[in-house]
Amino acid sequence: MKQIKIFSPATIANLSCGFDVLGCCLDTIGDEMKVSLTDTPRISIEIINGANLPTDPEKNVAGVATKALLEHLGKNVGVHITITKGIKAGSGIGSSAASSAGAVWAVNQILGSPLKAKELIPFAMEGERAASGNAHADNVAPALLGGFTLVRSYDPLEVIGLPSPADLYATVIHPHIEIKTSDSRSVLKKNVTLEQAITQWGNLGGLIAGLYTNDYGLIGRSLKDVIIEPLRSILIPAFKEVQYEAVIAGALGCGISGSGPSIFALSKGREIAHKVGQFMGEVYATTKLDYDIHISKINPEGIRVIP
């Protein structure tokens, strides 16, 4: 195999109560990438529809991740990567993760799959480090593995795949403002109270239990964030109004997607997910902001080959 074309999906990280450890994979929005081997032993990158993204492989997340993988495998080969960005940079639905994870997944496939998908996570994380200064896995893990994922430990790295109820849908609204992950991390506090920690632990455990038992009510009760959301939500226009309207429309719960500005909601069933999107959109229609709305089932596969 000399060339491959893939779809690398968007992801929702944190899911309210799982900061830096929980994420899920979407199915209707993502990047398309063409990756091919070349005769010249260097990494080259071409960006299509990617505003203000560097093509220097030392500065582009796909290049950084690919270099880390090739060095690990001891491969001195040339790689050309073409990225058609379907995910806007800084949108909060895993733009950098899609490029990082997609690059290493595709290169691994071309080279005969020497590593399993889970073994690719550390190299995709290097792309995240280049993007935000922090090598987090809550976006790249679900992109590579599909479904919901839990990072049980970062040192050593241990990622666990979680089940997803069949009728669980995500609605994401993306107001057209950019919040860099590095900026959104700067507003966070270094310490939390014991009471906050206990509440957050309970919600994270409840959400995971709800996924395993198909208990939609438990999932909804657990989608609460008492640590990160109160600090980050002030960066997102009309966040509280959108959150309120999403729940009124029938969403199980609603929170900040990743570092924002996108806002996600989880719902039982496509019909409710679309109604939630309508209610979310009506809030932003009263502002001067443009926005996109995405409705998606949870993607159990992750990155996939496309024609």
MONOR-V13003 format. One line per field, one symbol per residue. ss: DSSP state (@ for helix, = for strand, . for the rest). phi: phi as a letter, one per 20 degrees, with the letter a starting at -180 (. if undefined). burial: 1 if it has 9 or more other C-alpha atoms within 8 Angstrom, else 0. Layout:
ss: ???
phi: ???
burial: ???
This chain:
ss: ..===========........=================....======............@@@@@@@@@@@@@....=======..........@@@@@@@@@@@@@@@@......@@@@@@@@@@@@@@@@.......@@@@@@..=======..======.....========.....@@@@@@.......@@@@@@@@@@@@@@@@@@@@..@@@@@@@......@@@@@@@...@@@@@@@@@@....====......======.@@@@@@@@@@@@@@@@.....=======......==..
phi: .dbbdcddffbddmlmedgmccbbdecdbredcdcbecfefbecccddmdflefdfffdeffffffffffffemddcecdcdddfedffmencnffffffffffffffffenlfdfgffeggfffffffffcnceedfdfffffdnmeccefbebffbddfdfcgfeecddcddfecdcfgfffffeeefccffffffffffffffffffffdlefffgffefccddeggeeffedgmgffffffffgfoffabaeelenefcdcdcenfgfgffffffffffffedeefbcccdbffefengbfcf
burial: 0011111111111111111111111110111111111100101111100100001110111111111111100000111111111110111111111111111111110100000011011011111111110011111111111111111100000110110100011111111100111001000100000001101111110111111100110111111111111111100100100110111011111111111111111111110111111011101100001010111111110110000
